[in-house]
Amino acid sequence: MQGFHVEIGATVSFSKTVSESDVYLFAGITGDLSPNHVNKAYMEKSSYGRLMAHGALMVGFMSTASTMAIAHTRDTDETPVSLGYDRIRFLKPVFLGDTITVHYEITEIDVERKRSVATVRITNQDGELTTVAQHILKWVPNDEAVG
């Protein structure tokens, strides 16, 4: 769609190997010390057999993709702000050492409400879908407060 800050079909993606330090630092920052993420002996006895990354860490990676998707819009008269993520689903665990790819695609634009919606998909190194969501951005005039 012409005349808006982003266009339907615009995509970005990035890949990252999820390391032990990523998960432990995230656990420390958030206080989420669930044994699923930080207790190797516990998880070795589970049906998963190993440590997994936090789902919320995957949402953080979604935010990274969002920032990449709107990087070109910083010199405009409106500031994009996240209204949130809808329909988040964690379909498969992401394990330490997995390489994930975040795919972010603008799928809807509501010019009247100054919003864009993106479909976000995270796949692992085997192409398996691990996480999905929709992300909503609101474009706020620079002379208005958000609230």
ZIHUHU-V501774 format. One record per residue. N is the residue number from 1. SS is DSSP state (hx for helix, st for strand, lp for the rest). BURIAL is I if it has 9 or more other ideal C-beta (glycine too) atoms within 8 Angstrom, else O. Layout:
BEGIN
n=N ss=SS burial=BURIAL
n=N ss=SS burial=BURIAL
END
This chain:
BEGIN
n=1 ss=lp burial=O
n=2 ss=lp burial=O
n=3 ss=lp burial=O
n=4 ss=lp burial=I
n=5 ss=lp burial=I
n=6 ss=lp burial=I
n=7 ss=lp burial=I
n=8 ss=lp burial=O
n=9 ss=lp burial=O
n=10 ss=lp burial=I
n=11 ss=st burial=I
n=12 ss=st burial=O
n=13 ss=st burial=I
n=14 ss=st burial=I
n=15 ss=st burial=O
n=16 ss=st burial=O
n=17 ss=st burial=O
n=18 ss=lp burial=I
n=19 ss=lp burial=O
n=20 ss=hx burial=O
n=21 ss=hx burial=O
n=22 ss=hx burial=I
n=23 ss=hx burial=I
n=24 ss=hx burial=I
n=25 ss=hx burial=O
n=26 ss=hx burial=I
n=27 ss=hx burial=I
n=28 ss=hx burial=O
n=29 ss=hx burial=O
n=30 ss=hx burial=O
n=31 ss=lp burial=O
n=32 ss=lp burial=I
n=33 ss=lp burial=O
n=34 ss=lp burial=O
n=35 ss=hx burial=O
n=36 ss=hx burial=I
n=37 ss=hx burial=I
n=38 ss=hx burial=I
n=39 ss=lp burial=I
n=40 ss=hx burial=O
n=41 ss=hx burial=O
n=42 ss=hx burial=O
n=43 ss=hx burial=I
n=44 ss=hx burial=O
n=45 ss=lp burial=O
n=46 ss=lp burial=O
n=47 ss=lp burial=O
n=48 ss=lp burial=I
n=49 ss=lp burial=O
n=50 ss=lp burial=I
n=51 ss=lp burial=I
n=52 ss=st burial=I
n=53 ss=lp burial=I
n=54 ss=lp burial=I
n=55 ss=hx burial=I
n=56 ss=hx burial=I
n=57 ss=hx burial=I
n=58 ss=hx burial=I
n=59 ss=hx burial=I
n=60 ss=hx burial=I
n=61 ss=hx burial=I
n=62 ss=hx burial=I
n=63 ss=hx burial=I
n=64 ss=hx burial=I
n=65 ss=hx burial=I
n=66 ss=hx burial=I
n=67 ss=hx burial=O
n=68 ss=hx burial=I
n=69 ss=hx burial=I
n=70 ss=lp burial=I
n=71 ss=hx burial=O
n=72 ss=hx burial=O
n=73 ss=hx burial=I
n=74 ss=lp burial=O
n=75 ss=lp burial=O
n=76 ss=lp burial=O
n=77 ss=lp burial=O
n=78 ss=st burial=I
n=79 ss=st burial=O
n=80 ss=st burial=I
n=81 ss=st burial=O
n=82 ss=st burial=I
n=83 ss=st burial=O
n=84 ss=st burial=O
n=85 ss=st burial=I
n=86 ss=st burial=O
n=87 ss=st burial=O
n=88 ss=st burial=I
n=89 ss=st burial=O
n=90 ss=st burial=I
n=91 ss=lp burial=O
n=92 ss=lp burial=O
n=93 ss=lp burial=O
n=94 ss=lp burial=I
n=95 ss=st burial=I
n=96 ss=lp burial=I
n=97 ss=lp burial=O
n=98 ss=lp burial=I
n=99 ss=st burial=I
n=100 ss=st burial=I
n=101 ss=st burial=I
n=102 ss=st burial=I
n=103 ss=st burial=I
n=104 ss=st burial=I
n=105 ss=st burial=I
n=106 ss=st burial=I
n=107 ss=st burial=O
n=108 ss=st burial=O
n=109 ss=st burial=I
n=110 ss=st burial=I
n=111 ss=lp burial=O
n=112 ss=lp burial=O
n=113 ss=lp burial=O
n=114 ss=lp burial=I
n=115 ss=st burial=I
n=116 ss=st burial=I
n=117 ss=st burial=I
n=118 ss=st burial=I
n=119 ss=st burial=I
n=120 ss=st burial=I
n=121 ss=st burial=I
n=122 ss=st burial=I
n=123 ss=st burial=I
n=124 ss=lp burial=I
n=125 ss=lp burial=O
n=126 ss=lp burial=O
n=127 ss=lp burial=O
n=128 ss=lp burial=O
n=129 ss=st burial=I
n=130 ss=st burial=I
n=131 ss=st burial=I
n=132 ss=st burial=I
n=133 ss=st burial=I
n=134 ss=st burial=I
n=135 ss=st burial=I
n=136 ss=st burial=I
n=137 ss=st burial=I
n=138 ss=st burial=I
n=139 ss=st burial=I
n=140 ss=st burial=I
n=141 ss=st burial=O
n=142 ss=lp burial=O
n=143 ss=lp burial=O
n=144 ss=lp burial=O
n=145 ss=lp burial=O
n=146 ss=lp burial=O
n=147 ss=lp burial=O
END
